[in-house]
Amino acid sequence: MFKNWFNRQARELAQSAARYGDKFRARASLDADARRVLDEAALAYHRAEPPGKMENVPTKAMVTPYDLSLAYSPGVAEPCRAIAADPAASAVYTNRANTVAVISNGTAVLGLGDIGALAAKPVMEGKAALFRKFAGLNAVDLCIDEKDPERLARAIIALEPTFGGVNLEDICAPACFEVETRCRGAMRIPVFHDDQHGTAVCVLAAVTNALALAGKELKGAKIVTSGAGAAAMACIDLLVAAGAQMKNITLTDRDGVIYKGRKEGMDPRKIRYAKASKARTLADIIPDTDVFLGLSVGGVLSPEMAGSMAQRPIIFALANPDPEIWPEDARAAAPDAIIATGRTDYPNQVNNVLCFPFLFRGALDCRAWTVTDGMKVAASKAIARLAGQPTPDLVRGLYPDESLSFGTDYILPKAFDPRLLPEVAVAVARAAEDDGVADKPISDYSAYRHDLEAISSAAS
């Protein structure tokens, strides 16, 4: 597999670079050389015929004049009449209930920033491909050239007749909050900003398992963030929904600790977590912290800060491409730390693909009209449980250089784990039913799980 080849190249580059110069130059050399290899391969991958990553394929036979009369005029009028009489019939006669819109305006794409809607299209195509690959869902990428949050929201709302769910992606803050809130309030289908909530689901799963390994509980854990943007706030909100105590949480951002009375860079979302404190910097607040959650910029957590944390600290340095602290530096400062990053070349990558395909599968299958905190927590628990179970041989074969046994270097399952679809989708559908947001609850969960396993097996 290309990933294994790439990782081997990266390790060889690291070993070579380490022989010449200090670790910082070695790291820079590794990143530059490895990135160049990956960039060239990615361009070749995308331009191979046919260009891009997705195409539309008819699902019904169209080989005779009679087929055409059923697919289009005059036969197509009958399902139109049925839907006009009963809108719920759209789930029976069209692909709407199995189709997700992947929508972006290109204002916050990966680490590239505001590159515009057109340049965002490769990412949105990729997201659509992942929906299909991992959950058997149709997905259509829609890159909308509109920066005004109100007009963008109106455009998305107008698309509701076409889609069973909406995945918002790479929309800058604070516009992303306004767009999602407006759409959720007006649409009766799931609307999910993955940069916020997909990240939060995966972080909660990783924190759950890391705390278990450290012998700690979420309700008593002291948590400090670096970053208070869209993803960080969603992570903290979901951690609280799962049992973390607000009194034990301190947020920091580019202006320092978020405390009661601070004026700089504040907004209503941050104010909810502001509390009386004399601490003003990350260095002030980090001693004896159990969980460091970094969703900010590289290099903000020094080895000295990491070394001052509580025993068995949990250090999630998720900034990309440069984490808040490099794992080897964190390990040197705190040998008993449990470390995660957003990178593929270190253990414990926190990757949203563990969540969004499977959460949407469960939400659409029970006709959920929104995504609740209960559904997100259920998805997170299902993901976390899988890491503690024996890993299938199929997955081990894709990652031959990793142990994939629950422990410090394996707190999350891999995206190619075929158990993710049935475990997460079932958990989400059950939670939707429990929360009263499922318009068509699953009638037979055993049969539903069997169907999901068949989809997963076909994709493996």
C-alpha positions as CSV (number, residue, x, y, z in Angstrom):
1,M,0.0,0.0,0.0
2,F,1.1,3.6,-0.8
3,K,0.7,4.6,2.9
4,N,3.1,1.9,4.1
5,W,5.6,2.8,1.3
6,F,5.4,6.5,2.2
7,N,5.9,5.8,5.9
8,R,9.0,3.7,5.1
9,Q,10.4,6.5,3.0
10,A,9.7,9.0,5.8
11,R,11.5,6.9,8.3
12,E,14.5,6.4,6.0
13,L,14.7,10.1,5.4
14,A,14.5,10.7,9.1
15,Q,17.3,8.3,9.9
16,S,19.5,9.8,7.1
17,A,18.8,13.4,8.2
18,A,19.4,12.6,11.8
19,R,23.0,11.6,11.0
20,Y,23.6,15.1,9.7
21,G,22.8,18.0,11.9
22,D,20.5,18.5,14.8
23,K,17.0,17.2,15.2
24,F,15.4,20.4,14.1
25,R,17.2,20.4,10.7
26,A,16.5,16.7,10.4
27,R,12.8,17.3,11.0
28,A,12.7,20.1,8.5
29,S,14.5,17.9,5.9
30,L,12.2,15.0,6.6
31,D,9.1,17.2,6.2
32,A,10.4,18.8,3.0
33,D,11.5,15.6,1.3
34,A,8.5,13.6,2.4
35,R,6.1,16.3,1.4
36,R,7.7,16.6,-2.0
37,V,7.2,12.8,-2.6
38,L,3.6,12.9,-1.4
39,D,2.8,16.1,-3.4
40,E,4.0,14.6,-6.7
41,A,2.1,11.3,-6.0
42,A,-1.0,13.2,-5.2
43,L,-0.9,15.2,-8.4
44,A,-0.5,12.1,-10.4
45,Y,-3.3,10.4,-8.5
46,H,-5.8,13.2,-9.2
47,R,-4.9,13.8,-12.9
48,A,-5.1,10.1,-13.8
49,E,-8.0,9.5,-16.2
50,P,-10.7,10.3,-15.4
51,P,-9.6,13.4,-13.5
52,G,-10.8,13.8,-10.0
53,K,-12.1,11.2,-7.6
54,M,-15.9,10.8,-8.2
55,E,-18.4,10.1,-11.0
56,N,-22.1,9.5,-11.2
57,V,-23.3,6.1,-12.3
58,P,-26.9,5.0,-13.1
59,T,-28.3,2.4,-10.7
60,K,-31.1,1.1,-12.9
61,A,-30.9,-0.6,-16.3
62,M,-31.2,1.7,-19.4
63,V,-30.6,-0.7,-22.3
64,T,-34.0,-0.7,-24.0
65,P,-36.6,1.9,-25.1
66,Y,-38.9,0.5,-22.4
67,D,-36.2,1.1,-19.7
68,L,-36.0,4.7,-21.0
69,S,-39.8,5.1,-20.7
70,L,-39.6,4.0,-17.0
71,A,-36.6,6.1,-16.2
72,Y,-37.8,9.2,-17.8
73,S,-40.9,10.3,-19.8
74,P,-43.7,9.2,-19.5
75,G,-43.1,6.7,-16.6
76,V,-41.2,9.1,-14.3
77,A,-44.4,11.1,-13.8
78,E,-45.8,8.5,-11.5
79,P,-43.1,8.7,-8.7
80,C,-43.4,12.5,-9.1
81,R,-47.1,12.3,-8.3
82,A,-46.4,9.9,-5.4
83,I,-43.9,12.3,-3.8
84,A,-46.2,15.3,-4.4
85,A,-48.9,13.5,-2.4
86,D,-46.5,12.3,0.3
87,P,-43.0,13.9,0.6
88,A,-41.7,11.0,2.6
89,A,-42.0,8.9,-0.5
90,S,-38.9,10.6,-1.8
91,A,-37.0,8.1,0.3
92,V,-38.6,5.2,-1.6
93,Y,-38.5,6.6,-5.2
94,T,-35.3,8.7,-5.2
95,N,-31.7,8.5,-3.9
96,R,-32.3,11.4,-1.5
97,A,-32.3,9.4,1.7
98,N,-28.9,7.9,0.8
99,T,-27.2,11.1,-0.4
100,V,-25.1,13.7,1.5
101,A,-24.2,17.2,0.3
102,V,-20.5,18.0,1.0
103,I,-20.5,21.8,1.1
104,S,-17.8,24.4,1.4
105,N,-17.1,28.0,0.4
106,G,-13.3,27.4,0.5
107,T,-12.5,30.0,3.2
108,A,-10.7,27.6,5.6
109,V,-9.3,24.7,3.6
110,L,-7.0,22.3,5.5
111,G,-3.9,24.4,6.4
112,L,-4.2,26.4,3.2
113,G,-6.6,29.1,4.5
114,D,-9.0,31.0,2.2
115,I,-8.1,29.6,-1.2
116,G,-11.6,29.9,-2.6
117,A,-14.4,27.6,-3.6
118,L,-12.9,26.3,-6.8
119,A,-9.6,25.4,-5.2
120,A,-11.5,23.6,-2.4
121,K,-13.0,21.2,-4.8
122,P,-10.3,18.4,-4.6
123,V,-10.9,18.3,-0.8
124,M,-14.7,18.1,-1.2
125,E,-14.4,15.4,-3.9
126,G,-12.2,13.5,-1.5
127,K,-14.8,13.8,1.3
128,A,-17.5,12.6,-1.1
129,A,-15.3,9.6,-2.0
130,L,-14.8,8.7,1.7
131,F,-18.6,8.7,2.3
132,R,-18.9,6.2,-0.6
133,K,-15.9,4.1,0.3
134,F,-16.5,3.7,4.0
135,A,-20.3,3.9,4.4
136,G,-21.8,3.2,1.0
137,L,-23.4,6.7,0.9
138,N,-23.8,8.8,-2.2
139,A,-22.2,12.2,-1.7
140,V,-22.1,15.3,-3.9
141,D,-19.5,18.0,-3.5
142,L,-20.9,21.5,-3.8
143,C,-18.3,24.3,-3.7
144,I,-20.3,27.6,-3.3
145,D,-18.6,30.9,-4.1
146,E,-20.2,32.9,-1.3
147,K,-18.6,34.3,1.8
148,D,-21.6,36.1,3.3
149,P,-22.9,33.7,6.0
150,E,-26.5,34.6,5.5
151,R,-26.5,34.2,1.7
152,L,-24.5,31.0,2.0
153,A,-27.0,29.6,4.5
154,R,-29.9,30.5,2.3
155,A,-28.3,28.7,-0.6
156,I,-27.8,25.6,1.4
157,I,-31.3,25.6,2.9
158,A,-32.7,25.8,-0.7
159,L,-31.0,22.5,-1.5
160,E,-32.9,20.5,1.1
161,P,-35.2,18.7,-1.4
162,T,-32.1,17.1,-3.0
163,F,-30.2,15.7,0.0
164,G,-30.7,13.5,3.1
165,G,-28.0,15.3,5.0
166,V,-25.5,18.2,4.8
167,N,-21.8,17.9,5.7
168,L,-20.4,21.5,6.0
169,E,-16.6,21.6,5.5
170,D,-13.8,24.1,5.6
171,I,-15.8,27.3,6.3
172,C,-14.0,29.8,8.4
173,A,-15.0,30.9,11.9
174,P,-17.1,32.7,13.0
175,A,-19.1,32.3,9.7
176,C,-19.2,28.5,10.2
177,F,-21.2,28.9,13.5
178,E,-23.7,31.2,11.9
179,V,-24.2,29.1,8.8
180,E,-24.6,25.8,10.8
181,T,-27.0,27.4,13.3
182,R,-29.1,29.0,10.5
183,C,-29.2,25.7,8.5
184,R,-30.0,23.5,11.5
185,G,-32.8,25.8,12.5
186,A,-34.4,25.8,9.0
187,M,-33.7,22.3,7.7
188,R,-35.3,19.0,8.8
189,I,-32.3,16.9,7.8
190,P,-28.9,16.4,9.6
191,V,-26.6,19.4,9.2
192,F,-23.1,18.6,10.6
193,H,-20.0,20.9,10.4
194,D,-17.3,18.2,10.4
195,D,-14.4,20.5,11.3
196,Q,-16.2,21.1,14.6
197,H,-18.2,18.0,15.5
198,G,-16.3,15.3,13.6
199,T,-13.1,16.5,15.4
200,A,-15.0,16.5,18.7
201,V,-16.3,12.9,18.3
202,C,-12.8,11.6,17.6
203,V,-11.1,13.6,20.3
204,L,-13.7,12.4,22.9
205,A,-13.0,8.8,21.8
206,A,-9.2,9.3,22.1
207,V,-9.5,11.1,25.5
208,T,-11.8,8.3,26.8
209,N,-9.2,5.6,26.0
210,A,-6.2,7.7,27.1
211,L,-7.8,8.4,30.5
212,A,-8.6,4.7,30.9
213,L,-4.9,3.8,30.2
214,A,-3.8,6.6,32.6
215,G,-6.2,5.3,35.4
216,K,-8.1,8.6,35.4
217,E,-11.7,9.6,35.0
218,L,-13.1,12.3,32.7
219,K,-15.2,14.0,35.5
220,G,-12.1,14.6,37.6
221,A,-9.6,15.4,34.8
222,K,-8.0,18.8,34.6
223,I,-8.1,19.9,31.0
224,V,-6.3,22.8,29.2
225,T,-6.7,23.8,25.6
226,S,-4.4,25.7,23.3
227,G,-6.9,27.2,20.9
228,A,-10.5,28.3,21.3
229,G,-11.7,28.3,17.7
230,A,-14.4,26.2,16.1
231,A,-12.8,22.8,16.6
232,A,-11.5,23.4,20.1
233,M,-14.9,24.8,21.3
234,A,-16.8,21.8,19.8
235,C,-14.3,19.4,21.5
236,I,-14.8,21.0,24.9
237,D,-18.5,21.2,24.5
238,L,-18.7,17.5,23.7
239,L,-16.3,16.6,26.5
240,V,-18.6,18.4,28.9
241,A,-21.6,16.6,27.4
242,A,-19.8,13.3,28.2
243,G,-19.1,14.2,31.8
244,A,-16.1,16.6,32.0
245,Q,-16.5,19.3,34.6
246,M,-16.5,22.9,33.4
247,K,-14.7,23.9,36.6
248,N,-11.8,21.7,35.6
249,I,-11.4,23.2,32.1
250,T,-9.3,26.2,31.1
251,L,-9.1,27.6,27.6
252,T,-6.2,29.5,26.2
253,D,-5.9,31.2,22.8
254,R,-3.4,33.6,21.1
255,D,-4.2,36.2,23.8
256,G,-3.5,33.8,26.7
257,V,-5.8,32.3,29.3
258,I,-9.5,33.0,29.0
259,Y,-10.5,34.4,32.3
260,K,-13.4,36.4,33.8
261,G,-13.0,40.0,32.9
262,R,-10.8,39.5,29.9
263,K,-11.7,41.9,27.0
264,E,-9.4,40.9,24.2
265,G,-10.6,38.4,21.6
266,M,-13.7,37.3,23.6
267,D,-17.0,36.1,22.2
268,P,-20.1,34.4,23.8
269,R,-18.7,30.9,23.2
270,K,-15.5,31.7,25.1
271,I,-17.3,33.6,27.9
272,R,-19.1,30.4,28.9
273,Y,-15.8,28.9,30.0
274,A,-14.2,32.0,31.5
275,K,-13.6,31.7,35.2
276,A,-11.7,33.7,37.9
277,S,-8.0,33.0,37.5
278,K,-4.7,34.8,38.1
279,A,-3.1,32.7,35.3
280,R,-2.5,34.6,32.1
281,T,-0.4,32.3,30.0
282,L,-0.4,28.6,29.0
283,A,2.8,28.2,31.0
284,D,1.0,29.5,34.1
285,I,-1.9,27.1,33.8
286,I,-0.3,23.9,32.4
287,P,1.3,22.5,35.7
288,D,-0.5,19.4,37.0
289,T,-2.8,19.3,34.0
290,D,-4.1,15.9,33.0
291,V,-5.1,16.6,29.5
292,F,-3.6,19.1,27.0
293,L,-5.7,19.6,24.0
294,G,-3.9,21.5,21.2
295,L,-5.9,22.8,18.3
296,S,-3.9,25.9,17.5
297,V,-0.4,26.3,16.0
298,G,2.9,24.6,16.2
299,G,5.4,25.0,19.0
300,V,3.3,26.6,21.7
301,L,3.8,23.8,24.2
302,S,7.4,23.7,25.3
303,P,9.1,20.5,26.7
304,E,9.3,22.3,30.1
305,M,5.5,22.8,30.1
306,A,5.0,19.2,29.1
307,G,7.2,18.1,31.9
308,S,5.2,20.1,34.4
309,M,2.0,18.2,33.7
310,A,0.5,15.6,36.0
311,Q,1.7,12.0,36.0
312,R,0.7,10.0,32.9
313,P,-0.3,13.2,31.1
314,I,-2.4,13.1,27.9
315,I,-0.9,15.4,25.2
316,F,-3.0,15.9,22.1
317,A,-0.9,18.1,19.8
318,L,-3.3,18.2,16.8
319,A,-2.1,21.3,14.9
320,N,-1.0,20.5,11.3
321,P,1.5,20.2,9.8
322,D,3.5,21.2,12.9
323,P,2.0,20.1,16.2
324,E,2.0,22.2,19.3
325,I,4.9,19.9,20.5
326,W,6.7,17.2,18.6
327,P,6.0,13.8,20.0
328,E,9.6,12.9,20.6
329,D,10.1,16.2,22.5
330,A,6.9,15.4,24.6
331,R,8.1,11.9,25.2
332,A,11.6,13.1,26.4
333,A,9.9,15.6,28.8
334,A,7.2,13.3,30.0
335,P,8.2,9.6,29.4
336,D,4.8,8.3,30.7
337,A,2.7,10.6,28.4
338,I,0.0,9.4,26.1
339,I,0.4,11.4,22.9
340,A,-1.7,12.0,19.8
341,T,-1.3,14.2,16.8
342,G,-3.1,15.0,13.6
343,R,-0.3,13.5,11.5
344,T,-0.1,10.2,9.7
345,D,3.6,9.6,10.5
346,Y,3.1,9.2,14.3
347,P,0.9,6.8,16.3
348,N,-2.6,7.9,17.4
349,Q,-3.6,10.1,14.5
350,V,-6.9,11.9,15.3
351,N,-8.7,11.7,12.0
352,N,-12.3,12.7,11.3
353,V,-12.8,9.9,8.8
354,L,-13.3,7.6,11.9
355,C,-16.5,9.5,12.5
356,F,-18.4,11.3,9.7
357,P,-19.1,8.5,7.2
358,F,-20.5,6.2,9.9
359,L,-22.4,8.9,11.8
360,F,-24.2,10.0,8.7
361,R,-25.0,6.4,7.8
362,G,-26.8,5.8,11.1
363,A,-28.5,9.2,11.0
364,L,-29.8,8.8,7.5
365,D,-30.9,5.2,7.9
366,C,-33.2,6.2,10.8
367,R,-34.3,9.4,9.1
368,A,-32.9,11.6,11.9
369,W,-33.8,15.2,11.3
370,T,-30.8,16.5,13.3
371,V,-27.6,15.4,15.1
372,T,-27.8,15.6,18.9
373,D,-25.1,15.5,21.5
374,G,-26.4,12.1,22.4
375,M,-25.7,10.8,18.9
376,K,-22.2,12.3,18.9
377,V,-21.4,10.8,22.3
378,A,-22.7,7.4,21.2
379,A,-20.5,7.5,18.1
380,S,-17.5,8.4,20.2
381,K,-18.1,5.6,22.6
382,A,-18.4,3.1,19.7
383,I,-15.1,4.3,18.2
384,A,-13.4,4.1,21.6
385,R,-14.6,0.5,22.3
386,L,-13.2,-0.8,19.0
387,A,-9.6,0.2,20.0
388,G,-9.9,-2.1,23.0
389,Q,-10.9,-5.1,20.9
390,P,-8.6,-7.4,18.9
391,T,-7.8,-5.8,15.5
392,P,-8.9,-7.8,12.5
393,D,-6.1,-9.4,10.4
394,L,-7.3,-7.4,7.4
395,V,-6.4,-4.2,9.2
396,R,-3.1,-5.5,10.5
397,G,-2.1,-6.3,7.0
398,L,-2.5,-2.6,6.0
399,Y,-0.3,-1.5,8.9
400,P,2.4,-4.1,9.2
401,D,4.8,-1.8,11.2
402,E,2.3,-1.1,14.0
403,S,1.2,-3.3,16.9
404,L,-2.4,-2.2,16.8
405,S,-2.9,-3.5,20.3
406,F,-4.7,-1.3,22.8
407,G,-2.1,0.8,24.6
408,T,-0.1,4.0,24.7
409,D,0.5,4.0,20.9
410,Y,-3.0,2.6,19.9
411,I,-5.9,4.5,21.4
412,L,-8.0,4.8,18.2
413,P,-9.0,2.2,15.6
414,K,-7.8,2.7,12.0
415,A,-10.1,4.1,9.3
416,F,-10.0,0.8,7.4
417,D,-11.4,-1.2,10.3
418,P,-14.5,-2.8,8.8
419,R,-16.2,-2.9,12.2
420,L,-16.5,0.9,12.3
421,L,-19.5,1.1,10.0
422,P,-21.8,-1.4,11.9
423,E,-20.6,-0.3,15.4
424,V,-20.9,3.4,14.9
425,A,-24.0,3.5,12.7
426,V,-26.0,1.3,15.0
427,A,-24.9,3.3,18.0
428,V,-25.9,6.6,16.3
429,A,-29.3,5.2,15.1
430,R,-30.1,4.0,18.6
431,A,-29.2,7.3,20.2
432,A,-31.3,9.2,17.6
433,E,-34.2,7.0,18.6
434,D,-33.6,7.5,22.3
435,D,-33.3,11.3,21.7
436,G,-36.6,11.4,19.8
437,V,-35.2,12.7,16.5
438,A,-35.6,9.5,14.4
439,D,-38.5,9.9,12.0
440,K,-38.1,6.2,11.0
441,P,-36.5,4.2,13.9
442,I,-34.8,1.0,12.9
443,S,-37.3,-1.9,13.4
444,D,-34.8,-4.7,13.5
445,Y,-31.3,-3.9,14.7
446,S,-29.9,-7.4,14.1
447,A,-30.9,-7.2,10.4
448,Y,-29.7,-3.6,10.2
449,R,-26.3,-4.6,11.6
450,H,-26.1,-7.5,9.1
451,D,-26.8,-5.1,6.2
452,L,-24.1,-2.7,7.4
453,E,-21.6,-5.6,7.7
454,A,-22.4,-6.5,4.1
455,I,-21.7,-2.9,3.0
456,S,-18.5,-2.8,5.0
457,S,-17.3,-6.2,3.6
458,A,-18.0,-5.1,0.0
459,A,-15.9,-1.9,0.6
460,S,-12.9,-3.8,2.2
